[in-house]
Amino acid sequence: MDRDMDLARRAKIIEWLKTEIVDQMAQLLKGIWEGSHHKIVDGLSSLIACCYILGRRLGIPLRSLDEAVLEKMKKHRQDGHQLEEWYGDISALEEHLRKR
C-alpha cells in the first residue's frame, strides 16, 4: 500500500513539474512581450530550477545534468553553432558552468 502511494505521489509531482514548466514558459514569453526585465529573469530562473528538479525526480543526478549541458555546449561550439559564431554565447555558457 505504501509503495503504491509513493509511486502515485511521484507520478503526480512529475506531472505537476511538467505543467509548471509550461506555465513558467508562458510567464517568460509574457515578460519578453512586456519588456519586463524582472519577469524575464523570474521566468528563466523558474524554468531552469524546474528542469533541474524534474531531472532529479526522473533519477538524473544534478551533476550529470550539468555535465550533459557542458558536453552539449562543447559539441555546439565544435560544430560552429551560429550563436557561437555571431555572439560567443556557447563558449560564454561553457565557461560559466566550468567556473561553478
Biopython code that builds the backbone (N, CA, C, O; Angstrom):
import numpy as np
from Bio.PDB.StructureBuilder import StructureBuilder

atoms = [
    (1, "MET", "N", (0.821, -1.197, 0.000)),
    (1, "MET", "CA", (0.000, 0.000, 0.000)),
    (1, "MET", "C", (0.868, 1.265, 0.000)),
    (1, "MET", "O", (0.633, 2.184, -0.784)),
    (2, "ASP", "N", (1.877, 1.303, 0.891)),
    (2, "ASP", "CA", (2.760, 2.471, 0.958)),
    (2, "ASP", "C", (3.514, 2.662, -0.350)),
    (2, "ASP", "O", (3.718, 3.789, -0.801)),
    (3, "ARG", "N", (3.923, 1.556, -0.952)),
    (3, "ARG", "CA", (4.659, 1.638, -2.222)),
    (3, "ARG", "C", (3.772, 2.223, -3.318)),
    (3, "ARG", "O", (4.233, 3.045, -4.110)),
    (4, "ASP", "N", (2.519, 1.814, -3.373)),
    (4, "ASP", "CA", (1.578, 2.338, -4.359)),
    (4, "ASP", "C", (1.339, 3.830, -4.141)),
    (4, "ASP", "O", (1.251, 4.598, -5.099)),
    (5, "MET", "N", (1.235, 4.230, -2.884)),
    (5, "MET", "CA", (1.026, 5.647, -2.565)),
    (5, "MET", "C", (2.247, 6.473, -2.970)),
    (5, "MET", "O", (2.116, 7.572, -3.508)),
    (6, "ASP", "N", (3.437, 5.925, -2.704)),
    (6, "ASP", "CA", (4.662, 6.629, -3.066)),
    (6, "ASP", "C", (4.779, 6.756, -4.587)),
    (6, "ASP", "O", (5.163, 7.809, -5.096)),
    (7, "LEU", "N", (4.455, 5.704, -5.294)),
    (7, "LEU", "CA", (4.503, 5.727, -6.755)),
    (7, "LEU", "C", (3.519, 6.753, -7.307)),
    (7, "LEU", "O", (3.853, 7.508, -8.220)),
    (8, "ALA", "N", (2.321, 6.781, -6.760)),
    (8, "ALA", "CA", (1.307, 7.750, -7.201)),
    (8, "ALA", "C", (1.765, 9.180, -6.896)),
    (8, "ALA", "O", (1.585, 10.086, -7.710)),
    (9, "ARG", "N", (2.351, 9.367, -5.727)),
    (9, "ARG", "CA", (2.843, 10.689, -5.347)),
    (9, "ARG", "C", (3.969, 11.145, -6.263)),
    (9, "ARG", "O", (4.013, 12.309, -6.662)),
    (10, "ARG", "N", (4.887, 10.226, -6.602)),
    (10, "ARG", "CA", (5.987, 10.576, -7.508)),
    (10, "ARG", "C", (5.467, 10.912, -8.895)),
    (10, "ARG", "O", (5.940, 11.859, -9.523)),
    (11, "ALA", "N", (4.499, 10.146, -9.379)),
    (11, "ALA", "CA", (3.906, 10.424, -10.696)),
    (11, "ALA", "C", (3.208, 11.782, -10.683)),
    (11, "ALA", "O", (3.306, 12.542, -11.646)),
    (12, "LYS", "N", (2.515, 12.082, -9.610)),
    (12, "LYS", "CA", (1.789, 13.345, -9.501)),
    (12, "LYS", "C", (2.760, 14.528, -9.505)),
    (12, "LYS", "O", (2.500, 15.535, -10.163)),
    (13, "ILE", "N", (3.858, 14.417, -8.788)),
    (13, "ILE", "CA", (4.811, 15.529, -8.727)),
    (13, "ILE", "C", (5.488, 15.732, -10.081)),
    (13, "ILE", "O", (5.776, 16.865, -10.466)),
    (14, "ILE", "N", (5.743, 14.646, -10.803)),
    (14, "ILE", "CA", (6.327, 14.768, -12.141)),
    (14, "ILE", "C", (5.356, 15.481, -13.076)),
    (14, "ILE", "O", (5.760, 16.354, -13.844)),
    (15, "GLU", "N", (4.096, 15.117, -13.014)),
    (15, "GLU", "CA", (3.093, 15.793, -13.839)),
    (15, "GLU", "C", (2.981, 17.264, -13.454)),
    (15, "GLU", "O", (2.857, 18.124, -14.327)),
    (16, "TRP", "N", (3.023, 17.559, -12.168)),
    (16, "TRP", "CA", (2.959, 18.945, -11.715)),
    (16, "TRP", "C", (4.148, 19.736, -12.231)),
    (16, "TRP", "O", (3.987, 20.871, -12.681)),
    (17, "LEU", "N", (5.356, 19.144, -12.170)),
    (17, "LEU", "CA", (6.547, 19.834, -12.671)),
    (17, "LEU", "C", (6.448, 20.107, -14.169)),
    (17, "LEU", "O", (6.883, 21.159, -14.638)),
    (18, "LYS", "N", (5.883, 19.174, -14.917)),
    (18, "LYS", "CA", (5.702, 19.382, -16.358)),
    (18, "LYS", "C", (4.781, 20.570, -16.611)),
    (18, "LYS", "O", (5.059, 21.391, -17.485)),
    (19, "THR", "N", (3.687, 20.671, -15.859)),
    (19, "THR", "CA", (2.782, 21.803, -16.058)),
    (19, "THR", "C", (3.428, 23.103, -15.581)),
    (19, "THR", "O", (3.180, 24.166, -16.150)),
    (20, "GLU", "N", (4.245, 23.020, -14.552)),
    (20, "GLU", "CA", (4.958, 24.201, -14.058)),
    (20, "GLU", "C", (5.924, 24.729, -15.118)),
    (20, "GLU", "O", (6.068, 25.942, -15.276)),
    (21, "ILE", "N", (6.576, 23.836, -15.837)),
    (21, "ILE", "CA", (7.484, 24.250, -16.914)),
    (21, "ILE", "C", (6.706, 24.997, -18.003)),
    (21, "ILE", "O", (7.155, 26.036, -18.487)),
    (22, "VAL", "N", (5.560, 24.475, -18.379)),
    (22, "VAL", "CA", (4.731, 25.143, -19.390)),
    (22, "VAL", "C", (4.273, 26.507, -18.871)),
    (22, "VAL", "O", (4.309, 27.494, -19.606)),
    (23, "ASP", "N", (3.846, 26.565, -17.621)),
    (23, "ASP", "CA", (3.388, 27.826, -17.033)),
    (23, "ASP", "C", (4.525, 28.846, -16.988)),
    (23, "ASP", "O", (4.328, 30.011, -17.333)),
    (24, "GLN", "N", (5.700, 28.416, -16.568)),
    (24, "GLN", "CA", (6.833, 29.344, -16.486)),
    (24, "GLN", "C", (7.272, 29.817, -17.872)),
    (24, "GLN", "O", (7.717, 30.954, -18.028)),
    (25, "MET", "N", (7.148, 28.948, -18.877)),
    (25, "MET", "CA", (7.463, 29.365, -20.246)),
    (25, "MET", "C", (6.488, 30.459, -20.678)),
    (25, "MET", "O", (6.889, 31.441, -21.303)),
    (26, "ALA", "N", (5.218, 30.291, -20.346)),
    (26, "ALA", "CA", (4.223, 31.314, -20.673)),
    (26, "ALA", "C", (4.558, 32.628, -19.970)),
    (26, "ALA", "O", (4.472, 33.696, -20.576)),
    (27, "GLN", "N", (4.937, 32.552, -18.701)),
    (27, "GLN", "CA", (5.308, 33.758, -17.956)),
    (27, "GLN", "C", (6.536, 34.431, -18.576)),
    (27, "GLN", "O", (6.599, 35.657, -18.668)),
    (28, "LEU", "N", (7.499, 33.632, -18.996)),
    (28, "LEU", "CA", (8.690, 34.173, -19.641)),
    (28, "LEU", "C", (8.318, 34.903, -20.935)),
    (28, "LEU", "O", (8.782, 36.016, -21.180)),
    (29, "LEU", "N", (7.490, 34.276, -21.748)),
    (29, "LEU", "CA", (7.096, 34.894, -23.011)),
    (29, "LEU", "C", (6.318, 36.189, -22.787)),
    (29, "LEU", "O", (6.474, 37.150, -23.540)),
    (30, "LYS", "N", (5.480, 36.212, -21.750)),
    (30, "LYS", "CA", (4.776, 37.449, -21.407)),
    (30, "LYS", "C", (5.773, 38.521, -20.977)),
    (30, "LYS", "O", (5.648, 39.684, -21.361)),
    (31, "GLY", "N", (6.752, 38.127, -20.187)),
    (31, "GLY", "CA", (7.775, 39.078, -19.749)),
    (31, "GLY", "C", (8.558, 39.649, -20.917)),
    (31, "GLY", "O", (8.874, 40.839, -20.940)),
    (32, "ILE", "N", (8.870, 38.801, -21.884)),
    (32, "ILE", "CA", (9.575, 39.281, -23.082)),
    (32, "ILE", "C", (8.681, 40.243, -23.852)),
    (32, "ILE", "O", (9.129, 41.303, -24.290)),
    (33, "TRP", "N", (7.416, 39.868, -24.015)),
    (33, "TRP", "CA", (6.470, 40.714, -24.738)),
    (33, "TRP", "C", (6.343, 42.089, -24.076)),
    (33, "TRP", "O", (6.299, 43.119, -24.750)),
    (34, "GLU", "N", (6.286, 42.080, -22.745)),
    (34, "GLU", "CA", (6.136, 43.329, -21.995)),
    (34, "GLU", "C", (7.457, 44.088, -21.851)),
    (34, "GLU", "O", (7.465, 45.265, -21.490)),
    (35, "GLY", "N", (8.557, 43.419, -22.130)),
    (35, "GLY", "CA", (9.861, 44.047, -21.949)),
    (35, "GLY", "C", (10.230, 44.205, -20.482)),
    (35, "GLY", "O", (10.970, 45.117, -20.114)),
    (36, "SER", "N", (9.707, 43.310, -19.645)),
    (36, "SER", "CA", (9.935, 43.389, -18.199)),
    (36, "SER", "C", (11.153, 42.556, -17.805)),
    (36, "SER", "O", (11.117, 41.326, -17.815)),
    (37, "HIS", "N", (12.223, 43.254, -17.462)),
    (37, "HIS", "CA", (13.460, 42.566, -17.053)),
    (37, "HIS", "C", (13.190, 41.618, -15.886)),
    (37, "HIS", "O", (13.657, 40.479, -15.881)),
    (38, "HIS", "N", (12.438, 42.094, -14.907)),
    (38, "HIS", "CA", (12.137, 41.281, -13.728)),
    (38, "HIS", "C", (11.397, 39.994, -14.113)),
    (38, "HIS", "O", (11.748, 38.914, -13.638)),
    (39, "LYS", "N", (10.370, 40.106, -14.974)),
    (39, "LYS", "CA", (9.600, 38.927, -15.372)),
    (39, "LYS", "C", (10.434, 37.973, -16.224)),
    (39, "LYS", "O", (10.258, 36.757, -16.142)),
    (40, "ILE", "N", (11.322, 38.502, -17.026)),
    (40, "ILE", "CA", (12.198, 37.653, -17.849)),
    (40, "ILE", "C", (13.138, 36.850, -16.951)),
    (40, "ILE", "O", (13.266, 35.636, -17.109)),
    (41, "VAL", "N", (13.789, 37.524, -16.018)),
    (41, "VAL", "CA", (14.708, 36.842, -15.101)),
    (41, "VAL", "C", (13.957, 35.828, -14.246)),
    (41, "VAL", "O", (14.433, 34.714, -14.030)),
    (42, "ASP", "N", (12.786, 36.218, -13.764)),
    (42, "ASP", "CA", (11.977, 35.316, -12.940)),
    (42, "ASP", "C", (11.566, 34.077, -13.745)),
    (42, "ASP", "O", (11.669, 32.955, -13.250)),
    (43, "GLY", "N", (11.106, 34.277, -14.967)),
    (43, "GLY", "CA", (10.694, 33.152, -15.809)),
    (43, "GLY", "C", (11.849, 32.224, -16.145)),
    (43, "GLY", "O", (11.721, 31.002, -16.058)),
    (44, "LEU", "N", (12.975, 32.807, -16.528)),
    (44, "LEU", "CA", (14.137, 31.980, -16.860)),
    (44, "LEU", "C", (14.634, 31.199, -15.653)),
    (44, "LEU", "O", (14.925, 30.007, -15.758)),
    (45, "SER", "N", (14.731, 31.864, -14.511)),
    (45, "SER", "CA", (15.228, 31.179, -13.316)),
    (45, "SER", "C", (14.267, 30.073, -12.881)),
    (45, "SER", "O", (14.701, 29.005, -12.451)),
    (46, "SER", "N", (12.971, 30.327, -12.991)),
    (46, "SER", "CA", (11.991, 29.301, -12.641)),
    (46, "SER", "C", (12.071, 28.108, -13.595)),
    (46, "SER", "O", (11.979, 26.958, -13.165)),
    (47, "LEU", "N", (12.239, 28.383, -14.878)),
    (47, "LEU", "CA", (12.378, 27.296, -15.856)),
    (47, "LEU", "C", (13.605, 26.438, -15.557)),
    (47, "LEU", "O", (13.532, 25.209, -15.555)),
    (48, "ILE", "N", (14.718, 27.094, -15.308)),
    (48, "ILE", "CA", (15.950, 26.354, -15.023)),
    (48, "ILE", "C", (15.778, 25.501, -13.769)),
    (48, "ILE", "O", (16.142, 24.325, -13.759)),
    (49, "ALA", "N", (15.223, 26.093, -12.713)),
    (49, "ALA", "CA", (15.020, 25.349, -11.463)),
    (49, "ALA", "C", (14.085, 24.166, -11.678)),
    (49, "ALA", "O", (14.362, 23.065, -11.202)),
    (50, "CYS", "N", (12.984, 24.378, -12.387)),
    (50, "CYS", "CA", (12.033, 23.285, -12.647)),
    (50, "CYS", "C", (12.684, 22.161, -13.446)),
    (50, "CYS", "O", (12.442, 20.984, -13.176)),
    (51, "CYS", "N", (13.498, 22.516, -14.415)),
    (51, "CYS", "CA", (14.168, 21.487, -15.221)),
    (51, "CYS", "C", (15.135, 20.659, -14.371)),
    (51, "CYS", "O", (15.193, 19.436, -14.501)),
    (52, "TYR", "N", (15.888, 21.328, -13.507)),
    (52, "TYR", "CA", (16.785, 20.592, -12.612)),
    (52, "TYR", "C", (16.003, 19.653, -11.692)),
    (52, "TYR", "O", (16.368, 18.491, -11.515)),
    (53, "ILE", "N", (14.927, 20.174, -11.115)),
    (53, "ILE", "CA", (14.139, 19.363, -10.183)),
    (53, "ILE", "C", (13.451, 18.213, -10.907)),
    (53, "ILE", "O", (13.410, 17.096, -10.392)),
    (54, "LEU", "N", (12.908, 18.474, -12.100)),
    (54, "LEU", "CA", (12.300, 17.401, -12.878)),
    (54, "LEU", "C", (13.333, 16.323, -13.199)),
    (54, "LEU", "O", (13.048, 15.133, -13.068)),
    (55, "GLY", "N", (14.516, 16.730, -13.612)),
    (55, "GLY", "CA", (15.578, 15.759, -13.870)),
    (55, "GLY", "C", (15.874, 14.917, -12.639)),
    (55, "GLY", "O", (16.011, 13.697, -12.728)),
    (56, "ARG", "N", (15.970, 15.568, -11.503)),
    (56, "ARG", "CA", (16.240, 14.848, -10.250)),
    (56, "ARG", "C", (15.122, 13.864, -9.930)),
    (56, "ARG", "O", (15.388, 12.732, -9.526)),
    (57, "ARG", "N", (13.882, 14.285, -10.107)),
    (57, "ARG", "CA", (12.733, 13.401, -9.865)),
    (57, "ARG", "C", (12.727, 12.226, -10.832)),
    (57, "ARG", "O", (12.184, 11.167, -10.516)),
    (58, "LEU", "N", (13.327, 12.402, -12.013)),
    (58, "LEU", "CA", (13.403, 11.327, -13.002)),
    (58, "LEU", "C", (14.664, 10.476, -12.834)),
    (58, "LEU", "O", (14.943, 9.594, -13.646)),
    (59, "GLY", "N", (15.422, 10.756, -11.766)),
    (59, "GLY", "CA", (16.579, 9.934, -11.446)),
    (59, "GLY", "C", (17.893, 10.405, -12.054)),
    (59, "GLY", "O", (18.869, 9.656, -12.080)),
    (60, "ILE", "N", (17.925, 11.630, -12.538)),
    (60, "ILE", "CA", (19.158, 12.164, -13.130)),
    (60, "ILE", "C", (19.847, 13.041, -12.094)),
    (60, "ILE", "O", (19.290, 14.053, -11.669)),
    (61, "PRO", "N", (21.054, 12.663, -11.684)),
    (61, "PRO", "CA", (21.773, 13.492, -10.704)),
    (61, "PRO", "C", (22.036, 14.892, -11.269)),
    (61, "PRO", "O", (22.282, 15.052, -12.464)),
    (62, "LEU", "N", (21.981, 15.895, -10.398)),
    (62, "LEU", "CA", (22.182, 17.271, -10.825)),
    (62, "LEU", "C", (23.530, 17.444, -11.523)),
    (62, "LEU", "O", (23.625, 18.154, -12.525)),
    (63, "ARG", "N", (24.557, 16.807, -11.006)),
    (63, "ARG", "CA", (25.893, 16.893, -11.608)),
    (63, "ARG", "C", (25.879, 16.314, -13.022)),
    (63, "ARG", "O", (26.533, 16.855, -13.913)),
    (64, "SER", "N", (25.146, 15.228, -13.238)),
    (64, "SER", "CA", (25.061, 14.634, -14.570)),
    (64, "SER", "C", (24.385, 15.579, -15.554)),
    (64, "SER", "O", (24.766, 15.648, -16.723)),
    (65, "LEU", "N", (23.395, 16.296, -15.080)),
    (65, "LEU", "CA", (22.720, 17.265, -15.933)),
    (65, "LEU", "C", (23.675, 18.397, -16.309)),
    (65, "LEU", "O", (23.730, 18.810, -17.468)),
    (66, "ASP", "N", (24.428, 18.896, -15.324)),
    (66, "ASP", "CA", (25.437, 19.922, -15.609)),
    (66, "ASP", "C", (26.439, 19.423, -16.652)),
    (66, "ASP", "O", (26.771, 20.135, -17.599)),
    (67, "GLU", "N", (26.910, 18.200, -16.465)),
    (67, "GLU", "CA", (27.888, 17.634, -17.397)),
    (67, "GLU", "C", (27.302, 17.465, -18.795)),
    (67, "GLU", "O", (27.996, 17.677, -19.790)),
    (68, "ALA", "N", (26.032, 17.086, -18.874)),
    (68, "ALA", "CA", (25.382, 16.927, -20.175)),
    (68, "ALA", "C", (25.246, 18.273, -20.885)),
    (68, "ALA", "O", (25.430, 18.357, -22.099)),
    (69, "VAL", "N", (24.925, 19.327, -20.129)),
    (69, "VAL", "CA", (24.839, 20.663, -20.729)),
    (69, "VAL", "C", (26.212, 21.099, -21.226)),
    (69, "VAL", "O", (26.334, 21.638, -22.326)),
    (70, "LEU", "N", (27.244, 20.866, -20.420)),
    (70, "LEU", "CA", (28.601, 21.205, -20.844)),
    (70, "LEU", "C", (28.993, 20.457, -22.115)),
    (70, "LEU", "O", (29.580, 21.039, -23.027)),
    (71, "GLU", "N", (28.674, 19.189, -22.170)),
    (71, "GLU", "CA", (29.000, 18.380, -23.350)),
    (71, "GLU", "C", (28.244, 18.897, -24.578)),
    (71, "GLU", "O", (28.798, 18.956, -25.676)),
    (72, "LYS", "N", (27.000, 19.263, -24.386)),
    (72, "LYS", "CA", (26.196, 19.806, -25.492)),
    (72, "LYS", "C", (26.793, 21.123, -25.985)),
    (72, "LYS", "O", (26.874, 21.355, -27.191)),
    (73, "MET", "N", (27.211, 21.984, -25.054)),
    (73, "MET", "CA", (27.815, 23.263, -25.446)),
    (73, "MET", "C", (29.125, 23.028, -26.194)),
    (73, "MET", "O", (29.412, 23.709, -27.179)),
    (74, "LYS", "N", (29.913, 22.071, -25.730)),
    (74, "LYS", "CA", (31.173, 21.739, -26.397)),
    (74, "LYS", "C", (30.909, 21.287, -27.826)),
    (74, "LYS", "O", (31.606, 21.705, -28.750)),
    (75, "LYS", "N", (29.910, 20.439, -28.012)),
    (75, "LYS", "CA", (29.577, 19.953, -29.350)),
    (75, "LYS", "C", (29.084, 21.094, -30.236)),
    (75, "LYS", "O", (29.491, 21.203, -31.393)),
    (76, "HIS", "N", (28.214, 21.938, -29.703)),
    (76, "HIS", "CA", (27.726, 23.088, -30.476)),
    (76, "HIS", "C", (28.888, 23.990, -30.896)),
    (76, "HIS", "O", (28.944, 24.449, -32.037)),
    (77, "ARG", "N", (29.811, 24.241, -29.969)),
    (77, "ARG", "CA", (30.959, 25.085, -30.272)),
    (77, "ARG", "C", (31.806, 24.467, -31.375)),
    (77, "ARG", "O", (32.221, 25.153, -32.309)),
    (78, "GLN", "N", (32.060, 23.171, -31.262)),
    (78, "GLN", "CA", (32.869, 22.469, -32.262)),
    (78, "GLN", "C", (32.181, 22.424, -33.628)),
    (78, "GLN", "O", (32.842, 22.455, -34.666)),
    (79, "ASP", "N", (30.853, 22.351, -33.617)),
    (79, "ASP", "CA", (30.093, 22.294, -34.869)),
    (79, "ASP", "C", (29.900, 23.667, -35.504)),
    (79, "ASP", "O", (29.318, 23.781, -36.582)),
    (80, "GLY", "N", (30.389, 24.707, -34.836)),
    (80, "GLY", "CA", (30.259, 26.053, -35.386)),
    (80, "GLY", "C", (28.851, 26.616, -35.305)),
    (80, "GLY", "O", (28.382, 27.272, -36.235)),
    (81, "HIS", "N", (28.184, 26.358, -34.199)),
    (81, "HIS", "CA", (26.820, 26.856, -33.986)),
    (81, "HIS", "C", (26.780, 28.371, -34.217)),
    (81, "HIS", "O", (27.708, 29.082, -33.831)),
    (82, "GLN", "N", (25.711, 28.863, -34.843)),
    (82, "GLN", "CA", (25.596, 30.285, -35.158)),
    (82, "GLN", "C", (25.661, 31.180, -33.927)),
    (82, "GLN", "O", (26.241, 32.264, -33.980)),
    (83, "LEU", "N", (25.072, 30.738, -32.822)),
    (83, "LEU", "CA", (25.136, 31.555, -31.611)),
    (83, "LEU", "C", (26.579, 31.741, -31.146)),
    (83, "LEU", "O", (26.920, 32.772, -30.565)),
    (84, "GLU", "N", (27.408, 30.760, -31.397)),
    (84, "GLU", "CA", (28.823, 30.882, -31.050)),
    (84, "GLU", "C", (29.537, 31.788, -32.043)),
    (84, "GLU", "O", (30.299, 32.672, -31.652)),
    (85, "GLU", "N", (29.292, 31.569, -33.299)),
    (85, "GLU", "CA", (29.966, 32.365, -34.328)),
    (85, "GLU", "C", (29.582, 33.841, -34.249)),
    (85, "GLU", "O", (30.442, 34.710, -34.387)),
    (86, "TRP", "N", (28.312, 34.129, -34.031)),
    (86, "TRP", "CA", (27.843, 35.506, -34.040)),
    (86, "TRP", "C", (28.065, 36.235, -32.720)),
    (86, "TRP", "O", (28.395, 37.421, -32.709)),
    (87, "TYR", "N", (27.882, 35.517, -31.596)),
    (87, "TYR", "CA", (27.880, 36.193, -30.299)),
    (87, "TYR", "C", (28.806, 35.593, -29.238)),
    (87, "TYR", "O", (29.061, 36.232, -28.217)),
    (88, "GLY", "N", (29.307, 34.388, -29.460)),
    (88, "GLY", "CA", (30.137, 33.737, -28.449)),
    (88, "GLY", "C", (29.332, 33.206, -27.269)),
    (88, "GLY", "O", (29.889, 32.973, -26.197)),
    (89, "ASP", "N", (28.014, 33.010, -27.457)),
    (89, "ASP", "CA", (27.147, 32.573, -26.361)),
    (89, "ASP", "C", (27.492, 31.182, -25.848)),
    (89, "ASP", "O", (27.431, 30.932, -24.644)),
    (90, "ILE", "N", (27.850, 30.282, -26.746)),
    (90, "ILE", "CA", (28.116, 28.895, -26.353)),
    (90, "ILE", "C", (29.338, 28.834, -25.440)),
    (90, "ILE", "O", (29.284, 28.221, -24.373)),
    (91, "SER", "N", (30.429, 29.457, -25.846)),
    (91, "SER", "CA", (31.640, 29.420, -25.020)),
    (91, "SER", "C", (31.438, 30.203, -23.719)),
    (91, "SER", "O", (32.023, 29.848, -22.696)),
    (92, "ALA", "N", (30.625, 31.258, -23.741)),
    (92, "ALA", "CA", (30.344, 32.008, -22.511)),
    (92, "ALA", "C", (29.607, 31.127, -21.497)),
    (92, "ALA", "O", (29.935, 31.132, -20.310)),
    (93, "LEU", "N", (28.614, 30.375, -21.969)),
    (93, "LEU", "CA", (27.890, 29.465, -21.075)),
    (93, "LEU", "C", (28.806, 28.345, -20.590)),
    (93, "LEU", "O", (28.789, 27.976, -19.416)),
    (94, "GLU", "N", (29.594, 27.818, -21.498)),
    (94, "GLU", "CA", (30.531, 26.757, -21.131)),
    (94, "GLU", "C", (31.492, 27.247, -20.035)),
    (94, "GLU", "O", (31.731, 26.539, -19.057)),
    (95, "GLU", "N", (32.027, 28.432, -20.199)),
    (95, "GLU", "CA", (32.946, 28.989, -19.210)),
    (95, "GLU", "C", (32.247, 29.218, -17.879)),
    (95, "GLU", "O", (32.805, 28.931, -16.820)),
    (96, "HIS", "N", (31.020, 29.737, -17.934)),
    (96, "HIS", "CA", (30.246, 29.973, -16.706)),
    (96, "HIS", "C", (30.044, 28.673, -15.927)),
    (96, "HIS", "O", (30.241, 28.630, -14.713)),
    (97, "LEU", "N", (29.650, 27.619, -16.636)),
    (97, "LEU", "CA", (29.388, 26.332, -15.972)),
    (97, "LEU", "C", (30.675, 25.722, -15.408)),
    (97, "LEU", "O", (30.660, 25.114, -14.337)),
    (98, "ARG", "N", (31.746, 25.879, -16.106)),
    (98, "ARG", "CA", (33.023, 25.323, -15.613)),
    (98, "ARG", "C", (33.527, 26.030, -14.366)),
    (98, "ARG", "O", (34.197, 25.414, -13.537)),
    (99, "LYS", "N", (33.220, 27.297, -14.220)),
    (99, "LYS", "CA", (33.682, 28.070, -13.058)),
    (99, "LYS", "C", (32.877, 27.803, -11.793)),
    (99, "LYS", "O", (33.286, 28.209, -10.705)),
    (100, "ARG", "N", (31.733, 27.124, -11.922)),
    (100, "ARG", "CA", (30.901, 26.870, -10.745)),
    (100, "ARG", "C", (31.521, 25.866, -9.830)),
    (100, "ARG", "O", (30.947, 25.540, -8.791)),
]
sb = StructureBuilder()
sb.init_structure("model")
sb.init_model(0)
sb.init_chain("A")
sb.init_seg("    ")
for serial, (resi, resn, name, xyz) in enumerate(atoms, 1):
    if name == "N":
        sb.init_residue(resn, " ", resi, " ")
    sb.init_atom(name, np.array(xyz, "f"), 0.0, 1.0, " ", f" {name:<3s}", serial, name[0])
structure = sb.get_structure()
